[in-house]
Amino acid sequence: MYVYMFVYTSGCVEVHIKSLSIQVSLLDGKASLNVNIFLKQFRTSNKEVVAIIIEGNVEKISLEQLKAFEKLLPDKGTIDTLKSYNGDRKVLGTAEDFLLELIAVEKYTMRVQGMLLRLEFLEKKQELRPTLVTLHEAIDEIFASALLKKIFHVILVTGNMINAGGHSGNAYGFTITSLDNLADTRANKPRMTYLHYIASVCSDKDPALLAVTEELPHLKNASRMSVEHTAQQVRELKKSIGEMEKKIKKAPEDFRKQMGKFLEVCTMHV
């Protein structure tokens, strides 16, 4: 659109022609602002940002950016509005132009979810690795400890002696969970438990048994960790991976290739 301005100067009429830019907005102000804020982080064209999604290039976008972007994905109403526009693309706002580029990509929502899974898996793997390593080391040490086996034998023998004549007095073994009762079972002496008694028996009969902690260097740190919380995080990862494996069966070939190798590696590590 052009605006003609007539200016009278020293008996002459000068004509000034100015171009007015018109921008068509299809989004509400807040949605447009949020999309534009997202795009400004990349300092590149809309096509190149969309290319990052198509290629699944997780090296060019962060997990935080993807999480924010997922919230900006258009709903059905917005998609219908964008698709119904048949005017000049050049007069569209930056946000509208970007979303039109995006919704033209087959399975764009699934692609974003796939990128999120890849980055979340990497983050969660790095987060869980120290915990899993410590737990694994502690478990190996428990199975390998000769002194711990001897202490378990002391617990079994003294338990049979205390329970002699009863239904538990001739046990061949005990469950790991029953060890929790050692600190809860009180003796007839003040502030003394069955655990204290076991420690005194070990000290009197075989003082070397008290050095058991030297065979279990990772146990103290492992005891502070929540096995259930760690297991829950692993289960959530497995669930997300399983859901994506189902989704990619109906996905475009290029996306299946992107996710195929990643999902194979996930299955090996989870």
C-alpha positions as CSV (number, residue, x, y, z in Angstrom):
1,M,0.0,0.0,0.0
2,Y,1.3,3.5,-0.9
3,V,0.5,6.8,0.7
4,Y,0.8,10.0,-1.4
5,M,1.8,13.2,0.4
6,F,1.5,16.6,-1.2
7,V,3.8,19.2,0.2
8,Y,3.6,22.9,-0.9
9,T,7.1,24.5,-0.9
10,S,8.0,27.9,-2.5
11,G,5.2,27.9,-4.9
12,C,5.8,24.3,-6.0
13,V,3.9,21.2,-5.1
14,E,6.1,18.2,-4.2
15,V,4.7,14.7,-4.2
16,H,6.2,12.3,-1.6
17,I,5.3,8.6,-1.9
18,K,5.6,6.4,1.2
19,S,5.1,2.7,1.4
20,L,3.1,1.4,4.3
21,S,3.8,-2.2,5.4
22,I,0.7,-4.3,6.2
23,Q,1.0,-7.3,8.5
24,V,-1.7,-9.9,8.8
25,S,-2.1,-11.5,12.2
26,L,-3.9,-14.8,12.6
27,L,-2.8,-15.5,16.2
28,D,-3.8,-13.8,19.4
29,G,-1.3,-11.4,20.8
30,K,0.0,-13.7,23.6
31,A,0.4,-16.7,21.3
32,S,2.2,-14.6,18.7
33,L,4.5,-13.1,21.3
34,N,5.5,-16.5,22.8
35,V,6.3,-17.9,19.4
36,N,8.4,-14.9,18.4
37,I,10.3,-15.1,21.7
38,F,11.0,-18.8,21.0
39,L,12.2,-18.0,17.4
40,K,14.5,-15.2,18.5
41,Q,16.6,-17.6,20.4
42,F,17.9,-19.2,17.1
43,R,18.8,-16.0,15.1
44,T,18.0,-17.8,11.9
45,S,15.1,-18.2,9.4
46,N,11.8,-19.9,10.0
47,K,12.7,-22.6,7.4
48,E,16.0,-23.4,9.2
49,V,14.2,-23.7,12.6
50,V,11.7,-26.1,11.0
51,A,14.6,-28.0,9.4
52,I,15.9,-28.7,12.9
53,I,12.6,-30.4,13.8
54,I,12.5,-32.3,10.5
55,E,16.1,-33.5,10.9
56,G,15.8,-34.2,14.6
57,N,18.9,-32.2,15.2
58,V,19.1,-32.2,19.0
59,E,22.5,-30.6,18.9
60,K,21.0,-27.3,17.7
61,I,18.2,-27.1,20.3
62,S,18.2,-27.6,24.1
63,L,15.9,-29.7,26.3
64,E,14.5,-26.5,27.8
65,Q,13.8,-24.9,24.4
66,L,12.0,-28.1,23.3
67,K,9.9,-28.2,26.4
68,A,8.9,-24.6,25.8
69,F,8.3,-25.3,22.1
70,E,6.0,-28.3,22.9
71,K,3.7,-25.9,24.8
72,L,3.5,-23.6,21.7
73,L,2.4,-26.3,19.3
74,P,-0.9,-25.1,17.7
75,D,-4.2,-26.7,18.7
76,K,-6.9,-27.8,16.2
77,G,-8.5,-24.4,16.1
78,T,-5.3,-22.6,15.4
79,I,-4.4,-25.1,12.7
80,D,-7.8,-24.6,11.0
81,T,-7.3,-20.8,11.1
82,L,-3.8,-21.1,9.6
83,K,-4.9,-23.5,6.9
84,S,-7.8,-21.4,5.9
85,Y,-5.6,-18.4,5.1
86,N,-5.2,-18.1,1.3
87,G,-3.7,-14.6,1.1
88,D,-0.2,-13.4,0.5
89,R,2.3,-15.2,2.8
90,K,4.6,-12.2,2.6
91,V,2.3,-10.1,4.7
92,L,1.9,-12.7,7.5
93,G,3.6,-12.1,10.8
94,T,6.7,-14.1,11.7
95,A,4.9,-16.4,14.1
96,E,2.2,-17.2,11.6
97,D,4.7,-17.8,8.8
98,F,6.6,-20.2,11.1
99,L,3.6,-22.2,12.2
100,L,2.5,-22.6,8.6
101,E,5.9,-24.0,7.8
102,L,5.7,-26.3,10.8
103,I,2.2,-27.7,10.2
104,A,3.2,-28.6,6.7
105,V,5.7,-31.1,8.2
106,E,4.3,-34.7,8.4
107,K,4.0,-35.8,12.1
108,Y,5.6,-32.7,13.4
109,T,4.2,-33.2,16.9
110,M,5.7,-36.8,17.0
111,R,9.0,-35.4,15.8
112,V,9.1,-32.9,18.7
113,Q,8.2,-35.7,21.2
114,G,11.0,-37.9,19.7
115,M,13.5,-35.1,20.2
116,L,12.3,-34.6,23.7
117,L,12.7,-38.3,24.5
118,R,16.2,-38.3,23.2
119,L,17.3,-35.3,25.2
120,E,15.4,-36.4,28.4
121,F,16.9,-39.9,28.1
122,L,20.5,-38.5,27.9
123,E,19.8,-36.2,30.9
124,K,18.2,-38.9,33.0
125,K,21.0,-41.4,32.1
126,Q,23.6,-38.9,33.3
127,E,21.6,-38.2,36.4
128,L,21.0,-41.8,37.3
129,R,24.4,-43.2,36.4
130,P,26.2,-42.3,39.7
131,T,23.4,-43.7,41.7
132,L,23.2,-46.9,39.7
133,V,27.0,-47.4,39.8
134,T,27.1,-46.9,43.6
135,L,24.2,-49.4,44.1
136,H,25.8,-51.9,41.7
137,E,29.1,-51.7,43.6
138,A,27.5,-52.0,47.0
139,I,25.5,-55.1,45.8
140,D,28.7,-56.7,44.4
141,E,30.5,-56.0,47.7
142,I,27.7,-57.6,49.7
143,F,27.8,-60.8,47.7
144,A,31.6,-60.9,47.8
145,S,32.0,-60.2,51.5
146,A,33.3,-63.2,53.5
147,L,32.9,-61.4,56.8
148,L,29.3,-60.5,56.2
149,K,28.5,-64.2,55.5
150,K,30.0,-65.1,58.9
151,I,28.0,-62.3,60.6
152,F,24.8,-63.7,59.0
153,H,25.8,-67.1,60.4
154,V,26.2,-65.6,63.9
155,I,22.7,-64.0,63.5
156,L,21.2,-67.4,62.5
157,V,22.8,-69.3,65.3
158,T,22.0,-66.8,68.0
159,G,18.4,-66.6,66.7
160,N,18.0,-70.3,66.9
161,M,19.4,-70.3,70.5
162,I,17.0,-67.5,71.6
163,N,14.1,-69.2,69.9
164,A,15.0,-72.8,71.0
165,G,11.9,-74.8,71.7
166,G,9.7,-72.6,69.6
167,H,8.5,-72.8,66.0
168,S,11.4,-70.5,64.9
169,G,14.1,-72.3,66.9
170,N,15.4,-74.6,64.2
171,A,15.6,-72.2,61.2
172,Y,17.9,-73.0,58.2
173,G,18.0,-69.3,57.2
174,F,16.2,-66.0,57.3
175,T,14.9,-63.4,54.9
176,I,16.8,-60.2,54.1
177,T,13.8,-58.1,55.2
178,S,13.9,-59.7,58.6
179,L,17.2,-58.0,59.3
180,D,15.2,-54.8,59.9
181,N,14.0,-56.5,63.1
182,L,17.5,-56.6,64.6
183,A,17.4,-52.9,65.6
184,D,13.7,-53.1,66.7
185,T,14.0,-56.2,69.0
186,R,14.7,-55.0,72.5
187,A,16.8,-56.9,75.1
188,N,16.2,-57.0,78.8
189,K,18.9,-54.4,79.3
190,P,18.0,-50.6,78.9
191,R,18.7,-49.2,75.4
192,M,20.0,-52.5,74.1
193,T,18.7,-54.2,71.0
194,Y,19.3,-57.6,69.3
195,L,21.6,-55.7,67.0
196,H,23.8,-54.6,69.9
197,Y,23.8,-58.2,71.2
198,I,25.0,-59.5,67.8
199,A,27.8,-56.9,67.8
200,S,28.9,-57.9,71.3
201,V,28.9,-61.6,70.3
202,C,31.0,-60.8,67.2
203,S,33.4,-58.7,69.3
204,D,33.8,-61.5,71.9
205,K,34.0,-64.5,69.6
206,D,35.7,-63.1,66.5
207,P,36.8,-59.4,66.7
208,A,37.9,-59.6,63.0
209,L,34.2,-59.6,62.0
210,L,33.9,-55.9,63.2
211,A,36.1,-55.0,60.2
212,V,33.2,-56.0,57.8
213,T,32.8,-52.3,56.8
214,E,36.2,-52.5,55.1
215,E,34.7,-55.0,52.7
216,L,31.7,-52.8,52.0
217,P,33.1,-49.3,51.1
218,H,30.1,-48.3,49.0
219,L,27.4,-49.5,51.4
220,K,27.1,-46.4,53.5
221,N,26.5,-44.1,50.4
222,A,24.2,-46.7,48.9
223,S,22.1,-46.8,52.1
224,R,21.3,-43.1,51.7
225,M,19.9,-43.7,48.2
226,S,16.2,-44.4,47.4
227,V,16.1,-47.6,45.4
228,E,12.4,-47.2,44.9
229,H,12.8,-43.7,43.6
230,T,15.5,-44.8,41.2
231,A,13.4,-47.8,40.0
232,Q,10.4,-45.5,39.4
233,Q,12.5,-43.2,37.2
234,V,13.8,-46.2,35.2
235,R,10.2,-47.4,34.8
236,E,9.1,-44.1,33.5
237,L,11.8,-44.1,31.0
238,K,10.9,-47.6,29.9
239,K,7.3,-46.5,29.5
240,S,8.2,-43.5,27.3
241,I,10.5,-45.6,25.2
242,G,7.8,-48.3,24.7
243,E,5.2,-45.6,23.7
244,M,7.6,-44.2,21.1
245,E,8.3,-47.6,19.7
246,K,4.6,-48.0,19.0
247,K,4.2,-44.5,17.5
248,I,7.1,-44.8,15.0
249,K,5.4,-47.8,13.4
250,K,3.1,-45.3,11.7
251,A,5.7,-42.6,11.3
252,P,7.4,-41.4,8.1
253,E,10.5,-43.4,7.1
254,D,13.0,-40.6,7.8
255,F,11.7,-40.3,11.4
256,R,11.8,-44.1,11.9
257,K,15.4,-44.0,10.8
258,Q,16.2,-41.1,13.2
259,M,14.6,-42.9,16.2
260,G,15.5,-46.5,15.3
261,K,19.1,-46.5,16.4
262,F,18.3,-44.4,19.5
263,L,15.6,-46.8,20.6
264,E,18.0,-49.8,20.1
265,V,20.5,-48.1,22.4
266,C,17.8,-47.3,25.0
267,T,16.7,-51.0,25.1
268,M,20.3,-52.0,25.8
269,H,20.7,-49.5,28.7
270,V,17.3,-49.5,30.4
